[in-house]
Amino acid sequence: MLFRVTFLALFLQTLGLFAAQLDLAVVEYPKPKTVEQLTAALTKCQLSDLTNSDRTVTKNPDLESGYVLFSQSFPAAPEVQSLTRIKSSRVEVSSRLQNGILQVQITLSEGKDSGLHLFTQRVFQGQAPFKPGSPQVISLRQFTAKSKIVSKNHSDFKETASTITILAQMK
């Protein structure tokens, strides 16, 4: 009898793991954001709904205006390796959940056919404590870019700040 109960408990835990889903996304915001600001805003949404378009789909001002660079759902597993190809883009995903820490690396490669194949490659990676439930920030990178604006006999420099973040949710 004890064997049956133990087997049933292990079976239900395993079934729960395979029924779970891991959502990963890379989102670029055209304004500076903080981890605290995004974490508070993410508690009220589902990551799959937020990233269901080229732009973030939300009415929350802290999450609006984001460009979704990548979004995909995977069956929950301790380790995920994936390669996806869409037109001339290639996405490699590697994630590992171990001891409550999620490690993610997402590589976006875009190719242009101009006689010789030219590829640009962007790598997004990070790790953070992770638990199932609401979406979480795994990595956040802020950067500023300067561009020169030239008009009639006058040139100026414009500085823009952006935030790129890796988001994850297990449900």
trRosetta pair geometry for C-beta under 8 A, 3 or more apart (Angstrom, degrees):
i j d omega theta_ij theta_ji phi_ij phi_ji
1 4 5.8 -54 -155 32 34 111
1 5 6.6 30 151 -16 66 105
2 5 5.8 -55 -149 37 34 110
2 6 6.2 33 154 -17 67 108
3 6 5.9 -58 -146 40 28 109
3 7 6.1 28 156 -18 65 110
4 7 5.7 -54 -143 39 28 111
4 8 6.1 30 156 -21 64 108
5 8 5.7 -53 -146 36 28 112
5 9 6.4 30 154 -20 63 105
6 9 5.8 -54 -148 35 30 111
6 10 6.5 26 155 -13 64 107
7 10 5.9 -57 -147 40 30 108
7 11 6.1 33 154 -22 65 109
8 11 5.6 -54 -144 37 29 114
8 12 6.4 28 157 -18 64 106
9 12 6.0 -56 -148 36 28 108
9 13 6.5 27 154 -17 63 107
10 13 5.7 -55 -147 37 32 111
10 14 6.2 29 156 -16 66 108
11 14 5.8 -58 -147 39 29 109
11 15 6.1 31 154 -20 65 109
12 15 5.5 -51 -141 38 31 114
12 16 6.3 37 155 -22 63 104
13 16 5.7 -53 -151 34 30 113
13 17 6.7 32 151 -21 63 102
14 17 5.7 -51 -151 31 34 112
14 18 6.6 23 155 -10 66 106
15 18 6.0 -60 -148 42 31 104
15 19 6.1 29 154 -20 66 111
16 19 5.7 -57 -140 38 30 110
16 20 6.6 40 155 -34 62 101
17 20 5.8 -49 -156 18 31 115
17 76 6.0 -126 -177 98 63 112
17 77 7.7 86 159 -98 105 47
18 75 6.5 -3 -156 -176 62 118
18 76 7.3 -156 -112 61 19 86
20 75 7.6 98 82 -171 60 58
20 76 3.6 -11 97 10 104 147
20 132 6.9 -79 -142 -113 136 133
20 170 5.7 20 172 179 121 96
20 171 6.7 172 -153 91 77 29
21 73 5.3 -1 177 -173 117 111
21 74 7.1 150 -164 75 67 38
21 75 6.5 -58 -111 -114 63 36
21 76 6.0 -111 -78 -34 9 91
21 170 7.0 171 83 -149 42 56
21 171 5.8 -17 57 62 90 77
22 73 7.0 150 80 -159 46 58
22 74 4.8 -22 65 65 98 93
22 75 7.4 22 17 108 90 16
22 76 4.9 122 -33 -96 94 69
22 77 7.7 -93 -2 23 133 59
22 80 6.7 -136 69 -37 146 153
22 95 7.1 -164 146 92 151 155
22 168 6.8 -16 -171 -164 90 100
22 169 7.5 161 -154 84 47 44
22 170 5.1 -19 -99 -98 70 84
23 47 4.4 160 107 90 137 126
23 48 5.2 -117 -112 -60 151 85
23 51 7.8 159 171 43 119 129
23 71 7.4 0 -175 -167 94 86
23 72 7.6 180 -147 94 57 34
23 73 5.0 -27 -97 -101 75 79
23 74 7.9 173 -82 20 29 68
23 135 7.6 -58 82 -103 118 98
23 167 8.0 -17 115 115 93 90
23 168 6.7 157 85 -154 60 48
23 169 4.6 -3 54 57 107 91
23 170 7.6 -172 19 -78 71 35
23 171 7.3 12 -4 10 111 102
24 70 7.5 -15 118 120 91 103
24 71 7.3 -179 94 -141 52 44
24 72 6.0 -8 59 60 90 77
24 73 7.9 164 19 -93 66 31
24 74 7.1 16 1 2 107 111
24 93 6.6 138 75 -148 154 135
24 95 6.7 -153 -74 -55 145 147
24 104 6.4 167 -135 -139 130 140
24 106 7.0 172 147 -70 131 131
24 166 7.1 -18 -166 -171 91 93
24 167 7.4 152 -157 84 43 56
24 168 5.4 -8 -104 -103 68 83
25 47 6.0 -167 0 -179 129 111
25 50 7.6 -150 37 91 173 105
25 51 4.4 -139 -118 -75 148 165
25 68 6.4 -54 -165 -144 114 96
25 70 6.4 175 -149 94 48 63
25 71 4.2 6 -109 -103 96 83
25 72 7.8 160 -80 17 61 50
25 166 7.4 157 83 -156 47 49
25 167 4.7 -12 62 59 97 100
25 168 7.7 -177 23 -74 68 42
26 68 7.6 111 78 -166 56 53
26 69 4.3 -51 99 67 105 110
26 70 4.3 39 29 42 104 98
26 71 7.7 -138 28 -60 58 59
26 106 5.7 -146 -47 85 129 152
26 108 7.7 -118 56 -36 157 127
26 124 5.2 122 -115 51 133 171
26 164 6.8 4 -177 -176 93 97
26 165 7.4 171 -151 86 51 42
26 166 5.7 -24 -99 -100 73 67
26 167 7.8 178 -84 18 25 75
27 51 6.8 -119 -74 -98 112 110
27 56 6.3 47 -145 -67 135 114
27 66 4.4 11 179 172 116 130
27 67 6.8 150 -161 72 62 44
27 68 5.7 -30 -104 -102 81 56
27 69 6.8 -174 -95 12 24 85
27 164 7.4 171 88 -151 41 53
27 165 5.5 -16 62 61 87 90
27 167 6.2 14 7 -3 114 120
28 66 6.6 149 72 -162 37 73
28 67 4.6 -18 61 58 96 101
28 69 5.8 70 -14 -36 103 115
28 162 6.1 1 -175 177 97 120
28 163 7.1 161 -156 85 52 48
28 164 4.9 -19 -102 -100 80 79
28 165 7.9 164 -88 18 34 66
29 32 8.0 143 102 -92 115 3
29 33 5.3 54 65 -20 155 126
29 65 6.5 79 -145 98 76 89
29 66 4.9 -41 -84 -101 76 83
29 67 7.7 -176 -76 17 29 73
29 162 6.6 162 83 -162 53 68
29 163 4.5 -4 55 59 104 99
29 164 7.8 -169 21 -76 68 33
29 165 7.3 20 -3 3 106 109
30 65 5.9 -75 27 147 105 118
30 67 7.7 76 -43 -13 88 105
30 160 7.3 -44 -170 179 85 117
30 162 5.7 -41 -130 -109 36 88
31 65 7.3 54 4 92 105 136
31 161 6.7 43 -151 89 38 95
31 162 7.5 12 -11 -113 11 43
31 163 7.0 -20 90 5 42 107
32 142 5.6 36 -128 -137 88 131
32 161 4.8 -16 -50 132 95 133
32 162 7.7 -173 -72 -153 52 1
32 163 5.7 109 -137 -48 36 113
33 37 5.5 -135 -167 79 79 127
33 38 5.5 66 159 -50 127 107
33 62 7.3 106 -131 -172 112 84
33 140 7.1 -116 91 -152 96 127
33 142 7.7 -171 46 -87 60 107
33 163 4.3 -128 28 54 94 172
33 165 7.1 -54 77 -39 133 134
34 37 4.4 95 55 5 84 105
34 38 7.0 -162 87 -2 44 86
34 140 7.7 77 -162 153 28 162
35 38 6.1 -62 -148 43 29 105
35 39 5.9 30 156 -23 66 112
35 137 5.2 -157 -140 81 83 155
35 140 5.4 -146 -75 3 85 152
36 39 5.8 -54 -140 36 27 112
36 40 6.4 26 161 -17 62 107
37 40 6.3 -59 -153 35 24 108
37 41 6.6 15 154 -11 61 112
37 62 5.4 -158 165 -150 95 128
38 41 5.7 -62 -146 42 32 108
38 42 5.9 32 158 -24 69 111
38 62 6.7 -171 -94 152 46 115
38 63 7.4 101 -132 -87 74 83
38 137 5.2 86 98 -65 129 130
38 140 7.2 175 21 -93 149 133
38 165 6.5 -175 -132 -131 170 171
38 167 7.9 -126 165 -92 129 111
39 42 5.9 -56 -141 34 27 111
39 43 7.1 41 157 -36 59 95
39 136 7.1 18 -119 -136 90 61
39 137 5.8 -84 -68 2 85 113
40 43 6.3 -45 -163 8 31 114
40 62 7.3 21 80 81 94 173
41 44 6.8 -69 -175 32 42 103
41 45 7.5 -1 148 7 71 117
41 60 5.1 137 -159 153 107 142
41 62 3.8 -143 -71 83 148 129
41 63 5.0 177 147 -39 136 102
42 45 6.1 -84 -150 48 46 96
42 47 7.6 17 -155 -76 108 84
42 50 8.0 -37 -125 -52 80 164
42 63 7.3 123 -74 -82 65 130
42 134 5.9 131 129 155 88 107
42 135 4.2 -105 -177 77 122 102
42 136 7.0 166 111 -79 151 26
42 137 7.3 178 -5 -41 154 82
42 167 7.1 -169 -116 -142 143 124
43 134 4.8 15 -123 -177 53 167
44 60 6.7 139 75 -76 125 141
45 49 6.3 -130 -177 73 94 114
45 50 5.2 80 143 -60 136 113
45 58 6.2 -37 -98 -109 154 122
45 60 7.0 -109 -39 -3 131 140
45 63 7.1 -53 10 9 157 175
45 134 7.9 88 59 -154 49 97
45 135 6.8 -22 84 12 84 126
46 49 4.4 76 71 10 98 108
46 50 6.8 -172 87 -12 48 88
46 135 7.4 127 -159 -35 26 109
46 169 7.1 168 -161 129 59 168
46 171 7.4 -3 -140 -49 102 158
47 50 5.5 -56 -143 37 33 115
47 51 6.1 0 169 7 69 112
47 71 7.9 -174 154 -144 93 110
47 135 4.2 128 -62 -90 104 125
47 167 5.8 -179 -127 130 123 120
47 168 7.4 -28 -90 -176 170 13
47 169 4.0 179 1 7 132 133
48 51 6.7 -70 -136 52 23 88
48 52 6.5 53 156 -65 59 97
48 71 7.8 134 -123 173 52 121
48 73 6.4 15 -99 -69 117 122
48 169 7.6 -111 -23 67 78 133
49 52 5.7 -32 -151 -16 30 124
49 57 6.4 -106 155 82 69 115
50 56 5.4 -13 177 -154 84 90
50 57 6.1 -170 -146 54 30 73
50 58 5.7 5 -124 -50 84 116
50 63 6.5 -70 -145 170 122 140
50 135 7.3 -41 18 -30 146 164
50 167 8.0 -47 87 108 140 161
51 56 6.7 -33 -87 -111 55 68
51 57 7.7 -143 -46 17 11 91
51 68 4.7 132 -149 -121 88 135
51 71 3.8 171 141 -104 132 150
51 167 7.7 178 -44 67 134 131
52 57 5.5 -35 51 14 93 141
52 71 7.8 -118 -74 116 32 159
53 56 7.6 172 62 -93 96 6
53 57 5.2 99 15 -49 120 110
53 68 6.7 134 87 15 48 138
54 67 6.9 -21 159 -151 75 70
54 68 5.8 -154 -162 47 27 98
55 65 7.2 -41 -162 -136 111 24
55 66 6.6 133 -165 75 62 53
55 67 6.3 -39 -105 -103 64 48
55 68 6.7 -154 -88 -2 9 92
56 63 5.4 -131 149 154 148 88
56 64 6.4 -160 82 -127 115 25
56 65 7.1 -12 41 48 109 21
56 66 3.7 49 -19 51 125 105
56 67 7.9 -65 -19 -35 83 14
56 68 6.5 136 -65 -52 62 96
58 63 4.5 7 69 93 156 120
58 64 6.0 -130 79 -74 93 65
59 64 7.5 12 -151 -72 18 112
60 63 4.5 43 83 27 110 106
60 64 6.6 -170 84 -34 52 83
61 64 5.5 -39 -135 11 35 121
63 66 6.3 -49 179 -10 61 127
68 71 5.4 -22 -177 -26 122 120
69 108 6.6 -81 161 -56 111 160
69 122 8.0 -73 178 94 145 145
69 124 8.0 124 90 -28 141 150
69 164 7.6 6 -1 -142 145 106
70 91 5.9 144 -127 -132 129 142
70 106 5.9 -179 80 173 159 144
70 108 6.3 -145 -54 -76 128 118
70 124 8.0 -169 32 35 133 142
72 82 7.3 -154 121 110 153 158
72 84 6.9 -165 -90 -30 153 158
72 91 7.7 157 -24 116 141 147
72 93 6.8 -121 61 -43 138 160
74 77 7.4 -82 140 19 111 96
74 80 5.0 49 155 -137 161 147
74 82 6.6 -129 -98 -42 126 144
74 93 7.7 -156 -55 113 140 145
74 95 7.7 165 47 39 156 132
76 170 5.6 75 -105 -145 126 110
77 80 5.7 127 61 -69 104 80
78 96 6.9 15 154 -155 68 65
78 97 5.4 -119 -143 63 51 85
78 98 6.7 66 -169 -75 102 73
79 95 7.2 175 -151 91 43 56
79 96 5.0 2 -109 -109 80 79
79 97 7.6 -145 -65 27 45 67
80 93 6.5 -24 121 122 107 105
80 94 7.1 170 90 -149 67 31
80 95 4.6 10 49 51 105 95
80 96 7.7 -153 25 -67 65 44
81 93 7.3 162 -154 90 29 66
81 94 5.6 9 -109 -108 70 76
82 91 7.8 -3 111 111 97 91
82 92 7.3 164 88 -155 56 42
82 93 4.3 1 56 54 101 106
82 94 7.9 -165 27 -67 65 44
83 90 7.1 -11 -170 -173 88 96
83 91 7.3 160 -155 84 42 54
83 92 5.4 -8 -105 -105 76 73
83 93 7.7 -161 -70 23 35 71
84 90 7.3 159 85 -158 50 49
84 91 4.5 -9 60 58 98 102
84 93 7.5 28 1 -5 105 108
85 89 7.1 163 -155 89 52 52
85 90 5.1 -15 -105 -106 78 75
85 91 7.7 -170 -76 21 34 70
86 89 5.1 -11 67 64 84 102
86 91 7.5 18 9 -4 101 109
88 110 6.3 59 116 -164 93 67
88 111 4.6 -124 179 65 98 84
88 112 6.9 80 157 -80 150 38
88 113 7.3 -125 -117 -19 136 93
89 108 6.7 -20 -166 -167 108 87
89 109 6.9 151 -159 82 57 53
89 110 5.1 -20 -103 -102 82 73
89 111 7.5 -170 -81 16 34 74
90 108 7.7 148 79 -159 51 41
90 109 4.4 -13 60 62 98 105
90 110 7.9 -169 23 -75 68 32
90 111 7.5 44 -4 -15 103 106
91 106 6.8 -13 -168 -169 96 90
91 107 7.0 158 -154 81 46 56
91 108 5.7 -10 -104 -104 80 65
91 109 7.6 -167 -73 24 36 72
92 105 7.9 -14 111 116 93 92
92 106 7.3 163 83 -154 54 42
92 107 4.4 0 53 52 101 106
92 109 7.6 37 -4 -4 99 109
93 104 7.7 -30 -162 -160 84 88
93 105 7.5 157 -154 86 40 57
93 106 5.4 -2 -107 -108 75 79
93 107 8.0 -154 -68 25 38 68
94 104 7.4 150 87 -156 57 43
94 105 4.7 -2 59 57 102 98
94 106 7.9 -165 29 -72 63 43
95 102 6.5 -7 -171 -172 106 91
95 103 6.6 164 -153 86 54 56
95 104 4.7 -5 -105 -104 95 74
95 105 7.5 -174 -74 25 54 58
95 168 7.9 139 -136 -114 146 139
96 102 7.4 161 82 -152 45 47
96 103 4.7 -4 55 54 93 104
97 100 7.9 13 -175 -106 85 11
97 101 7.4 169 -149 81 49 42
97 102 5.1 -15 -99 -100 80 76
97 103 7.9 -167 -73 22 35 67
97 130 6.5 -94 -125 77 102 133
98 101 6.0 -25 71 59 66 88
98 103 7.6 -9 24 4 99 108
100 129 5.7 1 143 -149 99 80
100 130 6.5 176 179 54 54 61
100 131 6.8 -6 -146 -70 93 83
101 127 5.8 27 172 176 103 109
101 128 7.2 -178 -150 95 70 19
101 129 6.0 -50 -98 -97 64 47
101 130 6.7 97 -149 14 18 93
102 127 6.5 -176 91 -145 47 65
102 128 6.2 -14 55 60 89 67
102 129 7.9 64 13 166 80 11
102 130 3.6 36 -13 -12 115 153
102 138 6.1 -80 95 -117 114 119
102 168 6.0 -136 129 86 160 166
103 125 7.9 5 -178 -170 78 93
103 126 7.8 -162 -145 104 51 36
103 127 4.2 -15 -101 -98 70 110
104 124 7.8 -16 120 116 102 87
104 125 6.5 -175 97 -142 60 54
104 126 5.9 -2 57 58 94 70
104 127 7.1 165 16 -82 65 56
104 138 5.4 36 23 146 130 158
104 139 7.2 -131 65 -8 109 118
104 166 5.6 177 88 167 139 149
104 168 6.7 -168 -51 -61 148 133
105 123 6.8 -14 -167 -169 93 96
105 124 7.4 158 -154 86 45 51
105 125 4.2 -1 -106 -104 77 103
106 123 7.5 156 83 -156 48 49
106 124 4.7 -11 61 62 96 100
106 125 7.3 -180 23 -74 59 56
106 166 6.9 162 11 -114 124 119
107 121 6.3 -8 -173 -168 99 100
107 122 7.3 161 -155 83 51 47
107 123 5.0 -13 -105 -104 81 77
107 124 7.7 -171 -76 25 36 65
108 121 7.1 160 84 -153 51 49
108 122 4.7 -6 58 58 100 97
108 123 8.0 -164 25 -75 65 33
108 124 7.6 34 -4 -1 100 104
109 119 5.4 -3 -172 -172 100 117
109 120 7.2 166 -151 81 51 44
109 121 4.8 -10 -102 -102 81 83
109 122 8.0 -172 -74 24 40 62
110 119 6.7 154 76 -152 42 64
110 120 5.1 -8 55 54 95 92
110 121 8.0 -173 21 -77 63 41
111 117 5.6 -19 -160 -167 114 100
111 118 7.0 144 -154 77 60 46
111 119 4.9 -27 -95 -95 74 83
112 117 7.5 148 69 -156 47 52
112 118 4.9 -18 56 64 98 98
112 119 7.7 -179 16 -81 70 37
113 117 6.4 -23 -103 -103 60 71
114 118 6.3 -5 33 5 109 116
124 139 6.8 166 175 80 88 142
124 141 7.9 -139 -133 10 86 133
124 164 6.7 -120 -114 145 121 123
124 166 5.6 153 150 -67 118 112
125 139 6.7 123 111 -67 30 165
125 166 7.7 8 -147 -35 8 155
126 138 4.6 135 95 134 119 86
126 139 2.4 -160 -47 -64 158 118
126 140 7.9 74 -109 -4 159 42
126 166 5.2 -179 34 40 126 135
127 138 6.9 -24 -115 -175 13 94
127 139 7.6 42 3 -66 30 99
128 136 6.7 -157 102 140 134 119
128 137 6.9 84 -21 102 175 60
128 138 4.7 -156 18 -137 118 52
128 139 7.2 -157 -29 -54 114 57
130 136 6.1 -180 -121 68 77 152
130 138 7.3 4 -79 -99 117 95
130 168 6.5 -23 -129 94 130 133
130 170 7.4 88 161 -3 110 120
131 136 7.9 100 42 -42 61 151
131 170 7.8 -115 146 47 28 118
132 170 4.2 -81 -108 91 78 106
132 171 6.7 137 -165 -90 96 32
133 169 7.7 -101 87 -150 37 84
133 170 7.6 24 12 66 41 76
133 171 7.7 95 -104 -93 9 72
134 169 6.8 -68 160 -122 26 110
135 167 5.3 12 -179 179 117 112
135 168 6.9 156 -152 81 71 29
135 169 4.1 -55 -93 -66 67 114
136 167 7.0 156 76 -155 36 66
136 168 5.8 -27 61 66 86 79
136 169 6.9 143 10 -82 72 62
137 140 5.7 3 179 -47 127 108
137 165 5.8 -57 -138 -167 98 123
137 166 7.4 105 -166 75 56 58
137 167 6.2 -40 -101 -102 49 71
138 165 7.9 129 48 176 66 77
138 166 4.3 -55 65 99 108 106
138 167 6.7 174 7 -105 91 16
138 168 5.1 56 -41 -1 123 114
139 165 6.5 171 89 -152 59 53
139 166 4.2 40 40 27 97 110
140 163 6.4 -13 -167 -170 92 106
140 164 7.6 158 -154 84 45 46
140 165 4.7 -5 -104 -105 73 94
140 166 7.9 -126 -60 26 46 66
141 163 7.2 153 80 -157 44 56
141 164 5.0 -14 62 61 97 93
141 165 7.5 -179 22 -78 64 48
142 161 6.6 4 -175 -175 101 100
142 162 7.1 171 -150 89 59 44
142 163 5.0 -24 -98 -100 77 78
143 161 7.4 175 94 -149 34 60
143 162 5.9 -14 62 61 78 87
143 164 7.6 4 11 4 106 103
144 159 5.6 7 179 -176 116 100
144 160 6.8 164 -154 84 66 38
144 161 4.8 -31 -97 -96 83 72
144 162 7.7 155 -94 17 35 68
145 159 7.2 164 81 -151 40 54
145 160 5.4 -14 58 60 89 89
145 162 7.2 14 -1 4 106 112
146 157 5.3 -4 -171 -175 107 112
146 158 7.1 152 -155 77 55 43
146 159 5.2 -23 -98 -97 75 76
147 157 7.1 153 77 -155 34 62
147 158 5.2 -20 63 60 87 94
147 160 7.3 9 6 4 108 107
148 155 6.0 -4 -175 -174 101 111
148 156 7.4 153 -158 82 55 39
148 157 5.8 -35 -100 -99 59 68
148 158 7.8 170 -96 16 11 78
149 155 6.8 158 83 -158 48 59
149 156 4.8 -17 62 65 100 90
149 157 7.3 167 16 -98 81 16
149 158 5.4 56 -21 -18 119 113
150 154 7.5 159 -155 88 50 48
150 155 4.7 -18 -103 -104 74 90
151 154 5.2 -12 69 66 85 96
151 155 7.7 166 25 -87 57 41
151 156 7.8 5 12 7 99 102
